[in-house]
Amino acid sequence: MQDWSLRRDELDHWLQQQQSQQLVFVRYSSRHNVNFEWVYNRADLMHAHVIWARDLGVEHDQLLLKMLADRTAWILDADNLDPQLVPYSDASTPVGPPSPETRGTPEEDSQQ
């Protein structure tokens, strides 16, 4: 991904359109460039529709999941070539907006 911020914006836009409130845990690899920061939020954090948080491991994540139990939780591996949202409970199936390489035309998207 040449510009990670465009992908973050695309995912955030999709999350903002979901009915339920959202929580995204972001994983960084050991080779992460600290200038490519995915975790930032609105000033009124507890009322934000989407909250971005660093993945700190299951034990710490569970504390946040309990506090924000009404939210749909996701994992995102930010340093993948094509970062995808994956349900927190299932790290095997990406969901959300398709990556730019696999996206159809707007007409095709509207028919789905």
Secondary structure, DSSP 8 states (H G I E B T S, - for coil): ---HHHHHHHHHHHHHTSSS-EEEEEE--TT--TTS------SSGGG-SEEEEE---HHHHHHHHHHTTTSEEEEEETTSSS--EEETT-TT--BSS--TTT---HHHHHH-
